[in-house]
Structures are given as structure tokens and as C-alpha cells.
């Protein structure tokens, strides 16, 4: 595969990955904003425990708003990831910072939300793989 076809493959990889990130964040964001049932499902799926107070429900709505905006940005960048390369760079940074926080403050995660160390490690791998894939595709796409 020559450099130009590798770059084309990398751009397509960025488009697919950004589209998947967009769909996830749009669905999760809308669900967190508007459905307590979805909030309960998401928190349980994350392996966390939460007191279902009005305060926590409201905070999850804010998290949903943030996720929805991230989904919108990812969807827009998926159309032309090289023109909007700041978006995959931002997601790389976001995923890496999330992973750092997951371990730097793991005791808070374990004690405050009842998340297991296995769930923490698996989540770290999940976001780490996405960060590496985005970085690899972005690097390869810019090599043409």
C-alpha cells in the first residue's frame, strides 16, 4: 500500500471512529439529559453505584449535555477530519486525561461510586485504544 492509499485509509478510519464516537455521545447525552431510566441504566452499565437524589440526577443531566455537545462536534468533524483535525486531537486529550484521572483518583472512584478495579482497568483500555487509534489515523492521514 503506497503512502497516498494509506493516507486515504487513515482518513476513512478517522471518519468511522469519529462517527462511532458521535453516535455514542449523542445517544448517551440525550439519554442522560432526558431519562432517569436511562441514567440508571448507564450508571449500572458503568459498574457504579449512585444515590438517586435530585442533586445527582441533575448533575447527570449536565454530564448528558456535555456528552451531547461532544457528539455533535465529533459528527461535524467526521465529515472532514483533516480540516477539523483539532477535534480528534481534543478527543485524544480528553481520553488520555480521563485515563489519568481514573488512576490518579481511583480511590475516589472506588469509594464514591463503588466501581471495581477491573471495571476501571477495562474502561482505561477502552479509552486508551480509542486515543491510540485516533492518534495513529491522524498521523497516517497527515503523511500524504
N, C-alpha and C positions, 0 to 999 in steps of 0.2 A: 504494500500500500504506500503510495507516494505521499509527500507532505501535504499536498492540496486535498487529497481524498481523506487523509487523517484529520485535517482541519475541518472538513465538511462533516465527517463522522462526529467530531467533538462538538461542533455547533448543534448537530441534531441531538446529541447526548444532553447538552445543556438545555435544549428546548424541552426534551422529555422530562428531565429531572425537575426543571423549574415548573413545568405543568403539573407534575405529581405533587410537588410542594404546594403549589397554588390550590389544587383541589382539596388537599388535606386541610390546609389552613382556612379556606373558605367554608368548608363543611363544619369543621370543628369550631371555627369562630362563630358562625351563625348558630350552631347548636348551643354553645356556651352562653351566647347573649340572650337567647330566647326560650330556652327549655331547661327547666330544673331537672327533668328526667334525663336529658342528655348530659347535664352536668354530673349527675350521679353515675351515669354510665362511664363517662370519661374519667372521672376520679377513680372509680373502681378498676377500670382498664389500665390505669396508670399504676395500680397497685398501692394506692394511697387511701388513707382514712381521713375523713373530714367531718367536723361538727357542722351540721346543716343549719347554721344560723343565718339570719338576714344579712349580716356583715359578709360572711364567706360567700354566700350566693351572689351578692353584689360584686365582690372582688372577682369572682369567676366571670361575671358579665364583662368586666373591664378587660380581663385577660382575653375573652372572646373577641372584644372589639379590636384589640391589638392583633390577635391572630388573623382576623378577617382582613385587616389592612395589609398585613404581610402577604396574605394570599392574593390580594388584588395586585400588589406590587410584583409578586412572582409571576402572575398571569400576564401582566403587561410586558415584563422583561422576556418572557418565554418567546414572544413573537420575534424579537431580535436581540438575543443575549449579548452579542458583541457590542452593539450600540449602547446597551444599558448594562455594561459589564460591572458597574458599581453594585448592581443588585445581587448577582451571585457572590461577589466579594463580601457584601453585607451579610448574606446568609452564612457564608463560611465563618465569618467573625462571630455571628450570633451562635452558631452551633458549637464553635470552639469555646466561647465564653460559657455557654450552658454546661458543657462538659467540665470545664474548670470548676464552676460553681458547684456542680453535682458532687465533686470530690472534696473541694476545699471546705464546703459547708455540709458535708454528708451527715454529720451527726444531727444537724438541724432537720435534715430531710428524714432521717430515720426516726428521730424522737417526735418531731412535729407532725409528720404525716404518716408514719408507720410504713414507709417504703422499705422494702428489703434491700440488702446489699446486692443480691442477684438482679433485682429489677433495676437498680441503679447502674450496675455494670452493663446490663443488656441495653439499657437506654443510651448509655455512653457509646457503646459500639454502634448503635443505630445512627446516632447523630454524627459520630466520627466518620462513618462510612460515607454519609452524605457530604460532609465537609471535604473529605478527600476526593470524592467523585467530582464535586463542583470544581475544586481546585485543579484536578487533572484535566477535566474537559476544558476549562477556561484557559489553562496553559497551552494545551494542544491546539485549541482553536486560534490562539494568537500567534502560533508558529508559522502560519502560512506565508 
